[in-house]
Amino acid sequence: MAEFTHLVVVKFKEEVVVEDIIKGLEELVSQVDIVKSFVWGKDIESMEMLRQGFTHAFMMTFGSKDDFTAFQTHPNHMQFSATFSAAIEKIVLLDFPVVAFKTPQ
């Protein structure tokens, strides 16, 4: 079965301390074993008209879609989602099976 990716692109509200949200995400993925990998980054290169105000991207990889589904209903995820949702102004979510063309060496 293919790995499954959960990609989140956000623009945080002005008053949000982004470092606190990132720390919360790092704690969450550390507590939930079915998260296979977690990476994030802040945009520093794109022109404003192209990024449309979005500033951060978060990507979690799971071993399967079933693992992702289990994560969605995990109590720690449910609890953190309320905090995360309150902090964002805009969001785009993409959830998809991984199609690997060139994998890391």
C-alpha positions in Angstrom: 0.0 0.0 0.0 1.3 3.5 -0.8 2.4 6.0 1.8 -0.1 8.8 2.4 0.7 12.5 2.8 -1.1 15.2 4.7 -0.1 18.7 3.4 -1.2 21.8 5.1 -0.4 25.3 3.9 -1.4 28.2 6.1 -1.5 31.9 6.8 -1.5 32.5 10.5 -3.4 35.3 12.2 -1.3 38.4 12.9 -1.4 38.0 16.7 -0.4 34.3 16.7 3.0 33.3 18.2 3.9 30.9 15.4 6.7 29.3 17.3 4.2 28.1 19.9 2.1 26.5 17.2 5.1 24.8 15.7 6.2 23.5 19.1 2.7 22.1 19.6 2.9 20.3 16.2 6.3 18.9 17.0 5.0 17.6 20.3 1.9 16.1 18.6 3.9 14.2 16.0 6.3 13.0 18.7 3.4 11.5 20.7 1.6 9.8 17.8 3.6 6.8 16.4 1.7 6.4 13.2 3.1 9.7 11.9 6.0 8.4 9.8 7.6 11.8 9.1 7.0 15.4 9.7 8.6 18.4 7.9 7.7 22.1 7.8 9.0 25.3 6.4 8.3 29.0 6.1 8.2 30.6 2.7 11.1 33.0 2.1 11.3 33.1 -1.7 7.9 33.3 -3.3 6.5 36.6 -4.6 3.5 37.8 -2.6 1.2 37.6 -5.6 2.1 33.9 -6.0 1.9 32.8 -2.4 -1.4 34.7 -1.8 -0.5 35.4 1.9 0.3 31.8 2.8 3.5 31.7 4.9 4.0 28.1 6.2 3.7 24.6 5.0 3.5 21.4 7.1 3.7 17.9 5.7 3.1 14.6 7.5 3.7 11.2 5.9 1.9 8.1 7.0 2.5 4.5 6.1 -1.0 4.2 4.6 -4.3 5.9 4.2 -5.6 3.9 7.1 -2.9 5.3 9.3 -3.9 8.8 8.2 -7.5 8.1 9.0 -6.5 6.8 12.5 -4.5 10.0 13.0 -7.5 12.2 12.2 -9.5 10.7 15.1 -6.6 10.3 17.5 -7.4 12.2 20.8 -4.1 14.2 20.7 -4.8 15.3 17.1 -8.4 16.2 18.0 -7.2 18.3 20.9 -4.5 20.1 19.0 -6.8 20.8 16.0 -8.8 23.3 18.1 -5.7 25.3 18.9 -4.4 25.1 15.4 -7.7 26.1 13.8 -8.0 29.2 16.1 -4.6 30.3 15.0 -5.1 30.3 11.2 -6.5 33.0 8.9 -6.3 30.9 5.7 -5.6 27.3 5.0 -5.3 24.8 2.1 -5.3 21.0 2.9 -4.2 18.3 0.5 -4.3 14.6 1.4 -3.0 12.2 -1.1 -1.3 8.8 -1.7 2.4 9.3 -2.5 3.5 8.7 -6.0 7.3 8.4 -5.9 9.3 9.3 -9.0 12.7 10.2 -7.5 13.2 9.1 -3.9 15.9 10.5 -1.6 19.3 8.7 -1.7 
